[in-house]
Amino acid sequence: MWALVPALMSLLATSSAFGQEATYETFMEGAGSAFFTVSNLWLLIAAGLVFIMHLGFATLESGLTQSKNTVNILFKNVFIICMGTLTYALYGFNSMYPGDFNGFFAFGSPIPNSFSGADVVANMTADYADYTYWTDFIFQAMFAATAATIVSGAVAERIKLGSFMIAATLLVMFIYPITGSWEWGGGWLSEPFADFAGSSLVHAFGGFAAFAAVLVLGPRHGKYQAGGKIKPILGHSMPLATIGVFLLFLGWFGFNGGSVLNADPALVSLVFVTTAIAACAGGLSSILISWTVIKKPDLSMALNGILAGLVGITAGADSMGPWAAAAVGAIAGVLVVFAILFFDKIKVDDPVGAISVHGVCGMWGTIAVGIFGGGSLLWQIIGTVSISAFAFVSSLIIFLVVKAIFGLRVSLEEEVEGLDIGEHGQEAYPDFQVASKS
């Protein structure tokens, strides 16, 4: 990666001799352009894989919720990717990567409308040795919307659509870039804290934002009954949920593999292997522990175990060997089972297990870098606690304010009838009817 830097700096020093537009052309004719081109292409492919993860979230969330809320779930996911990309372009990207700043907060600004060839080369500093500014933006933009998607699943089936859209926009546009800048933008956590692809900066952030939102919103009607009984509210399509998890698994190769930030063969291949092994270890451990605890092989637990392993390895996929990754994933798979059961016990209603998968396992994965990945255990704990606490408090404030101004929850009648009819006036499955009992 760093081999390109001297050549680039030499080009910059002699740019006046080539003319501004010729600088980029001259670079692309040189020997260093081959690795640059491959790396840039790989990051764009990785961005596409992360984009596919949003389809995975949409199918997973809709599959694990009731059919009467399917349109609502899908609509929110369509909104999130559109809103997330545009707000990140308008403000978030340059707030998250501000250059020199105080280490805690920087105001954002819109991305530029165009670059000349010379500007492209000028952005190839030590931070942009293997990809362009545009590639960096689109790759990071695919990450940004994920935080709101995590919250979407946790508050499903009872939140007002408009209120969610307002809260999600504030969260993605202003809050997510702040914690992102702390580590990835060169802020106060940039050293020695390490979060390779976002176990805390993306997943724990989203998980604890979801936790705050659920506390403000309250549980679904009828979920928790008198005497401490828990009424299961079953998802309507386990095939959809399973498809969603496999799409997320596929997308995670871009999520983690792209975070190498170049096409280095050794490191990208290692990240692919640690990602896959952690996911499979998480799935297997969650199968075994849930079968032992609840006496049945539960598919939803197995699916969440895979996701737990993926979230867990995200912080250290580049710094661990395969068997360390297996340990991280397996522990995450155990943690997610007990976390889901715990949150149900304390009456925190999370229909898809997002708080457990992303919040709990995101923190675990970050701490694991200090155990298995050579990082500072103390700073890993400081970093993940700081990010999670900031996400929780910020989200709590946002949802309380939105609740006070606009209201947060649909009426009981609308919740019982389903948000598809109440919020959208359409059904996901209009040609299918439940057979009446004779």
The 8 nearest C-alpha neighbors of each residue, nearest first, counted from 0:
[[1, 2, 3, 129, 128, 261, 263, 4],
 [0, 2, 3, 4, 128, 125, 5, 129],
 [3, 1, 0, 4, 5, 6, 31, 128],
 [4, 2, 1, 6, 5, 31, 7, 0],
 [3, 5, 7, 6, 1, 2, 8, 128],
 [6, 4, 8, 7, 3, 9, 2, 1],
 [7, 5, 9, 4, 3, 8, 10, 31],
 [8, 6, 10, 4, 9, 5, 3, 11],
 [7, 9, 11, 5, 10, 6, 4, 12],
 [10, 8, 12, 6, 7, 11, 5, 13],
 [9, 11, 7, 13, 8, 12, 14, 6],
 [12, 10, 8, 14, 9, 13, 7, 121],
 [11, 13, 9, 10, 14, 8, 15, 7],
 [14, 12, 10, 11, 15, 16, 9, 17],
 [15, 13, 11, 17, 16, 12, 10, 22],
 [14, 16, 18, 17, 13, 19, 12, 11],
 [17, 15, 14, 13, 18, 19, 22, 12],
 [18, 16, 14, 21, 15, 22, 19, 13],
 [17, 19, 15, 21, 16, 20, 14, 22],
 [18, 20, 117, 21, 22, 14, 17, 15],
 [21, 19, 116, 117, 22, 18, 23, 115],
 [20, 22, 24, 18, 17, 23, 19, 25],
 [23, 21, 25, 24, 20, 117, 19, 17],
 [22, 24, 116, 26, 25, 21, 117, 120],
 [23, 25, 21, 27, 26, 22, 28, 20],
 [26, 24, 22, 28, 23, 27, 21, 29],
 [25, 27, 23, 29, 28, 24, 22, 32],
 [28, 26, 32, 24, 25, 29, 23, 31],
 [27, 29, 25, 26, 24, 32, 30, 31],
 [30, 28, 26, 27, 31, 32, 25, 33],
 [29, 31, 32, 33, 28, 27, 26, 34],
 [32, 30, 29, 33, 34, 3, 35, 26],
 [31, 33, 35, 27, 30, 34, 29, 36],
 [34, 32, 36, 35, 31, 37, 30, 27],
 [35, 33, 37, 36, 32, 38, 31, 129],
 [34, 36, 129, 32, 38, 33, 37, 39],
 [37, 35, 39, 33, 34, 38, 32, 40],
 [38, 36, 40, 34, 39, 35, 41, 33],
 [39, 37, 262, 261, 41, 35, 40, 36],
 [38, 40, 130, 36, 42, 41, 37, 35],
 [39, 41, 37, 43, 38, 42, 36, 44],
 [42, 40, 44, 38, 43, 39, 45, 37],
 [43, 41, 45, 39, 257, 44, 40, 46],
 [42, 44, 46, 40, 45, 41, 134, 47],
 [45, 43, 47, 41, 46, 42, 40, 48],
 [44, 46, 253, 42, 48, 257, 47, 43],
 [47, 45, 138, 43, 49, 44, 48, 42],
 [46, 48, 50, 44, 45, 49, 43, 51],
 [49, 47, 250, 45, 51, 253, 50, 46],
 [50, 48, 250, 46, 52, 51, 47, 254],
 [49, 51, 47, 52, 48, 53, 141, 46],
 [52, 50, 48, 54, 53, 49, 250, 47],
 [53, 51, 55, 247, 49, 250, 50, 54],
 [52, 54, 56, 55, 51, 50, 57, 76],
 [55, 53, 57, 51, 52, 56, 58, 243],
 [54, 56, 243, 52, 246, 247, 53, 58],
 [55, 57, 53, 59, 54, 58, 60, 243],
 [56, 58, 54, 55, 60, 59, 73, 76],
 [59, 57, 243, 61, 55, 239, 60, 56],
 [60, 58, 240, 243, 56, 62, 61, 57],
 [59, 61, 63, 57, 62, 58, 152, 56],
 [60, 62, 58, 69, 64, 63, 59, 72],
 [63, 61, 236, 240, 239, 59, 60, 64],
 [62, 64, 234, 60, 61, 240, 351, 59],
 [65, 63, 234, 61, 62, 235, 60, 66],
 [64, 66, 235, 234, 67, 68, 233, 69],
 [65, 67, 69, 68, 235, 64, 427, 61],
 [66, 68, 417, 65, 69, 419, 418, 426],
 [69, 67, 419, 418, 71, 66, 417, 65],
 [68, 70, 72, 66, 61, 71, 67, 427],
 [71, 69, 73, 419, 72, 427, 68, 74],
 [70, 72, 74, 68, 69, 73, 419, 418],
 [73, 71, 69, 75, 70, 74, 61, 68],
 [72, 74, 70, 76, 75, 71, 57, 69],
 [75, 73, 77, 71, 76, 72, 70, 78],
 [76, 74, 78, 72, 77, 73, 79, 71],
 [75, 77, 79, 73, 78, 74, 57, 72],
 [78, 76, 74, 75, 79, 80, 73, 81],
 [77, 79, 75, 81, 76, 80, 82, 74],
 [80, 78, 76, 82, 81, 77, 83, 75],
 [79, 81, 83, 82, 78, 144, 77, 84],
 [82, 80, 78, 79, 83, 84, 85, 77],
 [81, 83, 79, 85, 80, 84, 78, 86],
 [84, 82, 144, 80, 86, 81, 79, 85],
 [83, 85, 87, 140, 81, 82, 86, 80],
 [84, 86, 88, 87, 82, 83, 89, 81],
 [87, 85, 89, 88, 83, 172, 84, 90],
 [86, 88, 91, 84, 92, 85, 90, 89],
 [89, 87, 85, 86, 110, 109, 90, 92],
 [88, 90, 109, 86, 87, 85, 108, 110],
 [91, 89, 107, 108, 109, 87, 88, 86],
 [90, 92, 87, 94, 172, 176, 93, 107],
 [93, 91, 95, 87, 94, 90, 88, 96],
 [92, 94, 107, 96, 97, 95, 108, 91],
 [93, 107, 95, 91, 106, 97, 92, 105],
 [94, 96, 180, 176, 92, 93, 184, 179],
 [97, 95, 184, 93, 94, 98, 180, 92],
 [98, 96, 93, 94, 95, 99, 105, 100],
 [99, 97, 96, 100, 184, 185, 93, 95],
 [98, 100, 97, 101, 185, 102, 186, 96],
 [101, 99, 102, 98, 105, 97, 104, 186],
 [100, 102, 103, 104, 99, 186, 105, 187],
 [186, 103, 101, 187, 100, 181, 104, 185],
 [104, 102, 101, 181, 186, 187, 177, 105],
 [105, 103, 177, 102, 101, 106, 100, 180],
 [104, 106, 94, 100, 107, 97, 103, 101],
 [107, 105, 94, 108, 104, 93, 90, 97],
 [106, 108, 94, 90, 93, 91, 105, 92],
 [107, 109, 90, 93, 89, 110, 106, 94],
 [110, 108, 89, 90, 88, 111, 107, 93],
 [109, 111, 88, 89, 108, 112, 93, 92],
 [112, 110, 113, 109, 114, 108, 88, 89],
 [111, 113, 110, 114, 109, 88, 115, 133],
 [114, 112, 111, 115, 110, 118, 133, 119],
 [115, 113, 118, 119, 116, 112, 111, 117],
 [114, 116, 118, 117, 119, 20, 113, 19],
 [115, 117, 20, 23, 119, 118, 114, 120],
 [116, 118, 19, 120, 115, 119, 20, 22],
 [117, 119, 121, 115, 120, 116, 114, 122],
 [120, 118, 116, 122, 117, 121, 114, 115],
 [119, 121, 123, 117, 122, 118, 23, 116],
 [122, 120, 118, 123, 119, 117, 11, 124],
 [121, 123, 120, 119, 124, 127, 118, 132],
 [124, 122, 127, 128, 120, 121, 125, 119],
 [123, 125, 127, 126, 122, 128, 121, 4],
 [124, 126, 128, 127, 4, 123, 1, 3],
 [127, 125, 124, 128, 123, 122, 129, 130],
 [128, 126, 123, 124, 125, 130, 129, 122],
 [127, 129, 123, 125, 124, 126, 130, 4],
 [128, 130, 35, 127, 261, 38, 39, 0],
 [131, 129, 39, 127, 128, 134, 35, 38],
 [130, 132, 134, 133, 135, 127, 119, 123],
 [131, 133, 135, 134, 136, 122, 130, 119],
 [134, 132, 136, 131, 135, 137, 130, 138],
 [135, 133, 131, 137, 136, 132, 138, 43],
 [134, 136, 132, 138, 133, 137, 139, 131],
 [135, 137, 133, 139, 134, 138, 140, 132],
 [136, 138, 140, 134, 139, 135, 133, 141],
 [137, 139, 46, 135, 140, 136, 141, 134],
 [138, 140, 142, 136, 141, 137, 135, 143],
 [141, 139, 137, 143, 142, 84, 138, 136],
 [140, 142, 139, 138, 143, 50, 49, 144],
 [143, 141, 139, 140, 145, 144, 138, 49],
 [144, 142, 140, 145, 141, 83, 146, 139],
 [143, 145, 83, 146, 147, 142, 80, 79],
 [144, 146, 148, 143, 147, 142, 149, 201],
 [145, 147, 205, 149, 148, 144, 201, 143],
 [148, 146, 150, 149, 145, 167, 144, 151],
 [147, 149, 151, 145, 150, 146, 144, 76],
 [150, 148, 146, 147, 151, 205, 152, 353],
 [149, 151, 209, 147, 153, 148, 152, 205],
 [152, 150, 148, 149, 154, 153, 155, 147],
 [153, 151, 155, 150, 154, 60, 149, 351],
 [152, 154, 349, 150, 151, 155, 353, 350],
 [155, 153, 151, 152, 213, 158, 150, 156],
 [154, 156, 152, 153, 157, 151, 158, 350],
 [157, 155, 68, 158, 154, 418, 414, 219],
 [156, 158, 409, 408, 155, 414, 219, 159],
 [159, 157, 408, 407, 409, 160, 154, 156],
 [160, 158, 408, 409, 162, 407, 161, 163],
 [159, 161, 163, 162, 158, 164, 422, 75],
 [162, 160, 164, 163, 159, 165, 405, 166],
 [163, 161, 165, 159, 164, 160, 407, 166],
 [162, 164, 166, 160, 161, 165, 167, 159],
 [163, 165, 161, 167, 162, 166, 168, 160],
 [164, 166, 162, 168, 163, 167, 161, 169],
 [167, 165, 163, 169, 168, 164, 170, 397],
 [168, 166, 170, 164, 169, 147, 165, 163],
 [169, 167, 165, 171, 170, 166, 172, 164],
 [170, 168, 166, 172, 167, 171, 173, 165],
 [169, 171, 174, 167, 168, 172, 173, 166],
 [172, 170, 175, 168, 169, 173, 174, 167],
 [171, 173, 169, 91, 86, 170, 168, 87],
 [172, 174, 169, 170, 171, 175, 176, 91],
 [175, 173, 170, 177, 176, 171, 172, 169],
 [174, 176, 171, 177, 178, 173, 170, 179],
 [177, 175, 95, 179, 174, 91, 178, 180],
 [178, 176, 180, 179, 174, 175, 104, 95],
 [177, 179, 181, 180, 176, 175, 386, 200],
 [180, 178, 176, 177, 181, 95, 183, 200],
 [181, 179, 184, 95, 177, 178, 183, 182],
 [180, 182, 186, 178, 188, 187, 179, 184],
 [183, 181, 189, 188, 186, 180, 185, 184],
 [182, 184, 180, 185, 179, 181, 189, 186],
 [185, 183, 180, 96, 182, 95, 186, 181],
 [184, 186, 189, 182, 183, 181, 180, 102],
 [102, 187, 185, 181, 182, 189, 188, 180],
 [186, 188, 102, 181, 189, 103, 182, 185],
 [189, 187, 182, 181, 190, 192, 186, 382],
 [188, 190, 182, 185, 186, 187, 192, 191],
 [191, 189, 192, 188, 193, 187, 182, 185],
 [190, 192, 189, 193, 378, 375, 188, 374],
 [193, 191, 190, 378, 379, 188, 189, 382],
 [194, 192, 195, 191, 374, 379, 314, 190],
 [195, 193, 314, 197, 196, 365, 198, 315],
 [194, 196, 314, 315, 197, 193, 313, 258],
 [197, 195, 313, 314, 255, 258, 194, 198],
 [196, 198, 200, 201, 199, 194, 314, 313],
 [199, 197, 361, 314, 313, 202, 310, 365],
 [198, 200, 203, 197, 361, 202, 201, 383],
 [199, 201, 197, 204, 179, 198, 202, 203],
 [202, 200, 197, 204, 199, 198, 203, 146],
 [203, 201, 357, 205, 198, 204, 199, 361],
 [204, 202, 358, 199, 361, 206, 357, 205],
 [203, 205, 202, 201, 390, 387, 206, 207],
 [206, 204, 146, 208, 202, 203, 149, 207],
 [207, 205, 358, 354, 203, 357, 209, 208],
 [206, 208, 210, 391, 209, 358, 204, 205],
 [207, 209, 391, 205, 394, 390, 211, 210],
 [210, 208, 150, 212, 206, 207, 211, 153],
 [211, 209, 207, 213, 208, 212, 354, 206],
 [210, 212, 395, 214, 208, 209, 391, 213],
 [211, 213, 209, 215, 210, 214, 216, 398],
 [214, 212, 216, 210, 215, 211, 217, 154],
 [213, 215, 211, 212, 217, 216, 210, 347],
 [214, 216, 212, 213, 217, 211, 399, 398],
 [217, 215, 213, 214, 212, 408, 407, 218],
 [216, 218, 214, 213, 215, 219, 348, 347],
 [219, 217, 348, 220, 347, 222, 216, 346],
 [220, 218, 222, 221, 157, 217, 348, 156],
 [219, 221, 222, 218, 411, 414, 223, 415],
 [220, 222, 223, 224, 219, 230, 218, 229],
 [223, 221, 230, 220, 219, 229, 224, 218],
 [224, 222, 229, 221, 228, 230, 227, 346],
 [223, 225, 228, 227, 229, 221, 226, 222],
 [226, 224, 227, 228, 223, 229, 221, 222],
 [225, 227, 228, 224, 223, 229, 230, 344],
 [226, 228, 225, 224, 229, 223, 344, 346],
 [229, 227, 224, 226, 223, 225, 230, 222],
 [230, 228, 223, 222, 224, 231, 227, 343],
 [229, 231, 222, 223, 232, 228, 221, 224],
 [230, 232, 233, 229, 222, 223, 221, 234],
 [233, 231, 230, 234, 222, 65, 64, 350],
 [232, 234, 231, 235, 64, 65, 63, 350],
 [233, 235, 63, 64, 65, 62, 236, 232],
 [234, 236, 65, 66, 62, 64, 233, 63],
 [237, 235, 62, 239, 238, 234, 240, 63],
 [236, 238, 240, 239, 62, 241, 235, 63],
 [239, 237, 241, 236, 240, 242, 62, 243],
 [240, 238, 62, 242, 236, 237, 58, 241],
 [241, 239, 59, 62, 237, 243, 238, 242],
 [242, 240, 238, 244, 243, 239, 237, 245],
 [243, 241, 239, 245, 240, 244, 238, 246],
 [242, 244, 55, 59, 58, 240, 246, 241],
 [243, 245, 247, 241, 246, 242, 248, 55],
 [244, 246, 248, 242, 247, 243, 249, 241],
 [247, 245, 55, 249, 243, 244, 248, 250],
 [246, 248, 52, 250, 244, 55, 245, 249],
 [247, 249, 245, 251, 246, 250, 244, 252],
 [250, 248, 246, 247, 251, 252, 245, 48],
 [251, 249, 48, 247, 49, 52, 252, 253],
 [250, 252, 254, 253, 248, 249, 255, 247],
 [251, 253, 256, 250, 255, 254, 249, 271],
 [254, 252, 45, 256, 257, 48, 251, 250],
 [253, 255, 251, 252, 49, 257, 256, 250],
 [256, 254, 258, 257, 253, 252, 196, 251],
 [257, 255, 253, 252, 258, 267, 270, 259],
 [256, 258, 253, 45, 259, 42, 255, 260],
 [259, 257, 260, 255, 256, 196, 254, 195],
 [258, 260, 257, 261, 256, 267, 266, 255],
 [261, 259, 258, 257, 42, 262, 129, 38],
 [260, 262, 38, 259, 263, 129, 42, 39],
 [263, 261, 38, 264, 41, 37, 267, 260],
 [262, 264, 266, 261, 265, 267, 0, 259],
 [265, 263, 267, 266, 262, 268, 269, 261],
 [266, 264, 268, 263, 267, 269, 270, 262],
 [265, 267, 269, 268, 263, 264, 270, 317],
 [268, 266, 270, 264, 269, 256, 265, 263],
 [267, 269, 271, 270, 266, 265, 264, 272],
 [270, 268, 266, 272, 271, 267, 273, 265],
 [271, 269, 267, 316, 273, 272, 268, 317],
 [270, 272, 268, 274, 269, 273, 252, 256],
 [271, 273, 269, 275, 274, 270, 276, 268],
 [274, 272, 321, 270, 276, 324, 275, 316],
 [275, 273, 271, 272, 277, 276, 270, 278],
 [274, 276, 278, 272, 273, 277, 271, 279],
 [275, 277, 279, 273, 278, 325, 274, 280],
 [276, 278, 328, 325, 308, 280, 324, 274],
 [279, 277, 308, 305, 309, 281, 275, 276],
 [278, 280, 282, 276, 281, 277, 305, 283],
 [281, 279, 329, 277, 283, 328, 282, 325],
 [282, 280, 332, 308, 329, 328, 304, 305],
 [281, 283, 305, 304, 279, 301, 285, 280],
 [282, 284, 286, 280, 285, 281, 279, 287],
 [285, 283, 287, 329, 281, 332, 286, 282],
 [284, 286, 332, 304, 288, 282, 333, 283],
 [287, 285, 283, 301, 284, 289, 288, 290],
 [286, 288, 284, 290, 285, 289, 291, 283],
 [287, 289, 291, 285, 290, 286, 284, 292],
 [288, 290, 292, 291, 286, 287, 293, 285],
 [291, 289, 296, 295, 294, 287, 288, 293],
 [292, 290, 288, 289, 294, 293, 287, 295],
 [291, 293, 289, 290, 294, 288, 295, 287],
 [292, 294, 295, 290, 289, 291, 296, 297],
 [295, 293, 290, 291, 292, 296, 289, 297],
 [294, 296, 290, 293, 297, 289, 291, 292],
 [297, 295, 290, 286, 298, 289, 294, 287],
 [296, 298, 300, 299, 295, 301, 289, 290],
 [299, 297, 301, 300, 302, 296, 286, 237],
 [298, 300, 302, 301, 297, 303, 237, 240],
 [299, 301, 303, 298, 297, 302, 304, 285],
 [302, 300, 304, 298, 286, 282, 299, 303],
 [303, 301, 299, 304, 305, 300, 298, 244],
 [302, 304, 306, 300, 305, 301, 307, 299],
 [303, 305, 282, 332, 281, 307, 301, 285],
 [306, 304, 282, 278, 281, 308, 302, 303],
 [305, 307, 309, 303, 304, 308, 310, 302],
 [308, 306, 304, 356, 310, 331, 309, 305],
 [307, 309, 328, 278, 281, 277, 311, 305],
 [308, 310, 278, 306, 307, 311, 312, 277],
 [311, 309, 307, 313, 308, 361, 312, 198],
 [310, 312, 364, 308, 309, 360, 313, 361],
 [311, 313, 316, 315, 309, 314, 310, 364],
 [312, 314, 198, 196, 310, 316, 311, 315],
 [315, 313, 194, 195, 198, 365, 196, 312],
 [316, 314, 318, 317, 312, 368, 313, 195],
 [315, 317, 270, 312, 313, 273, 318, 319],
 [316, 318, 315, 270, 319, 266, 269, 195],
 [319, 317, 372, 315, 316, 320, 373, 368],
 [320, 318, 372, 323, 317, 316, 315, 324],
 [319, 321, 323, 322, 324, 273, 318, 269],
 [322, 320, 324, 273, 323, 325, 319, 276],
 [323, 321, 325, 324, 320, 326, 276, 319],
 [322, 324, 326, 325, 320, 321, 319, 371],
 [323, 325, 321, 327, 277, 322, 326, 273],
 [326, 324, 277, 322, 328, 323, 280, 327],
 [325, 327, 323, 329, 324, 328, 330, 322],
 [328, 326, 324, 330, 325, 329, 331, 323],
 [327, 329, 308, 277, 281, 331, 325, 280],
 [330, 328, 281, 280, 332, 326, 284, 331],
 [329, 331, 333, 332, 327, 328, 334, 326],
 [330, 332, 334, 328, 329, 307, 333, 308],
 [333, 331, 281, 304, 285, 329, 284, 330],
 [334, 332, 330, 285, 331, 336, 335, 284],
 [335, 333, 331, 337, 332, 336, 338, 330],
 [334, 336, 338, 332, 355, 333, 337, 356],
 [337, 335, 339, 338, 333, 334, 285, 289],
 [336, 338, 340, 334, 339, 335, 341, 333],
 [337, 339, 341, 335, 355, 340, 336, 334],
 [340, 338, 336, 342, 341, 337, 355, 335],
 [339, 341, 337, 343, 338, 342, 344, 336],
 [342, 340, 338, 344, 343, 339, 337, 345],
 [343, 341, 347, 345, 344, 339, 340, 338],
 [342, 344, 346, 340, 341, 345, 347, 339],
 [343, 345, 341, 342, 346, 340, 347, 229],
 [344, 346, 342, 343, 347, 341, 348, 340],
 [347, 345, 343, 344, 348, 342, 223, 218],
 [346, 348, 342, 343, 345, 349, 218, 213],
 [347, 349, 218, 346, 350, 343, 219, 213],
 [348, 350, 153, 352, 351, 347, 353, 154],
 [351, 349, 153, 352, 348, 64, 155, 152],
 [352, 350, 353, 349, 152, 63, 153, 60],
 [351, 353, 349, 355, 354, 350, 356, 339],
 [354, 352, 356, 355, 351, 357, 153, 149],
 [355, 353, 206, 358, 357, 352, 356, 210],
 [354, 356, 359, 338, 353, 352, 335, 358],
 [357, 355, 307, 353, 360, 354, 335, 358],
 [356, 358, 202, 206, 361, 203, 360, 354],
 [357, 359, 206, 203, 354, 361, 207, 355],
 [360, 358, 355, 362, 361, 357, 356, 363],
 [361, 359, 363, 362, 311, 356, 357, 331],
 [362, 360, 198, 203, 357, 358, 364, 199],
 [361, 363, 365, 360, 359, 364, 383, 203],
 [364, 362, 360, 366, 361, 365, 367, 311],
 [365, 363, 311, 367, 361, 362, 366, 312],
 [364, 366, 362, 367, 314, 363, 368, 198],
 [365, 367, 363, 379, 368, 369, 364, 380],
 [368, 366, 370, 364, 369, 365, 371, 363],
 [367, 369, 372, 371, 366, 370, 374, 315],
 [368, 370, 376, 374, 375, 367, 366, 373],
 [371, 369, 367, 368, 372, 376, 373, 366],
 [370, 372, 368, 367, 373, 369, 323, 319],
 [373, 371, 368, 318, 319, 374, 369, 370],
 [372, 374, 369, 371, 368, 370, 375, 318],
 [375, 373, 369, 368, 372, 376, 193, 370],
 [374, 376, 369, 378, 377, 379, 191, 373],
 [377, 375, 369, 379, 378, 374, 380, 366],
 [376, 378, 380, 375, 379, 381, 369, 366],
 [379, 377, 381, 375, 380, 192, 376, 382],
 [378, 380, 376, 382, 366, 377, 381, 192],
 [379, 381, 377, 378, 383, 382, 366, 384],
 [382, 380, 378, 384, 379, 383, 385, 377],
 [383, 381, 379, 385, 380, 384, 378, 386],
 [382, 384, 386, 380, 385, 199, 381, 362],
 [383, 385, 387, 381, 382, 386, 388, 380],
 [386, 384, 382, 388, 383, 387, 381, 389],
 [385, 387, 383, 389, 388, 384, 178, 390],
 [386, 388, 390, 384, 204, 389, 385, 207],
 [389, 387, 391, 385, 390, 386, 384, 392],
 [388, 390, 386, 392, 391, 387, 393, 385],
 [389, 391, 387, 208, 393, 204, 388, 392],
 [392, 390, 208, 207, 388, 394, 389, 211],
 [391, 393, 395, 389, 394, 390, 388, 396],
 [394, 392, 396, 390, 395, 391, 389, 397],
 [393, 395, 397, 208, 391, 396, 392, 390],
 [396, 394, 211, 392, 398, 393, 397, 391],
 [395, 397, 399, 393, 394, 398, 400, 392],
 [398, 396, 394, 400, 399, 395, 401, 166],
 [397, 399, 401, 395, 400, 396, 402, 394],
 [400, 398, 402, 396, 401, 397, 395, 403],
 [399, 401, 403, 397, 402, 398, 396, 404],
 [402, 400, 398, 404, 403, 399, 405, 397],
 [403, 401, 406, 407, 399, 400, 405, 404],
 [402, 404, 400, 401, 406, 405, 399, 407],
 [405, 403, 401, 402, 406, 400, 399, 407],
 [406, 404, 402, 401, 403, 162, 407, 400],
 [405, 407, 402, 403, 404, 408, 401, 162],
 [408, 406, 402, 159, 158, 162, 405, 216],
 [407, 409, 158, 159, 157, 406, 410, 216],
 [408, 410, 159, 157, 158, 413, 414, 411],
 [409, 411, 413, 412, 414, 408, 157, 415],
 [412, 410, 414, 413, 415, 409, 220, 416],
 [413, 411, 415, 410, 414, 416, 409, 417],
 [414, 412, 416, 410, 415, 411, 421, 417],
 [415, 413, 411, 417, 412, 416, 157, 418],
 [414, 416, 412, 413, 417, 411, 220, 418],
 [417, 415, 413, 414, 412, 418, 420, 421],
 [418, 416, 67, 414, 415, 419, 68, 413],
 [417, 419, 421, 68, 422, 420, 71, 414],
 [418, 420, 68, 423, 70, 417, 71, 422],
 [419, 421, 424, 425, 418, 423, 422, 417],
 [422, 420, 418, 413, 419, 423, 424, 417],
 [421, 423, 418, 419, 420, 424, 160, 71],
 [424, 422, 419, 425, 420, 421, 418, 71],
 [423, 425, 420, 421, 419, 422, 426, 418],
 [426, 424, 420, 423, 419, 427, 70, 429],
 [425, 427, 429, 428, 419, 420, 70, 67],
 [426, 428, 70, 69, 429, 425, 66, 67],
 [427, 429, 426, 430, 431, 66, 432, 67],
 [428, 430, 426, 431, 427, 432, 425, 67],
 [431, 429, 428, 432, 427, 426, 433, 425],
 [432, 430, 429, 428, 433, 434, 427, 426],
 [433, 431, 434, 430, 429, 428, 435, 426],
 [432, 434, 435, 431, 436, 430, 428, 429],
 [435, 433, 432, 436, 437, 431, 430, 429],
 [434, 436, 433, 437, 432, 431, 430, 429],
 [437, 435, 434, 433, 432, 431, 430, 235],
 [436, 435, 434, 433, 432, 431, 430, 429]]
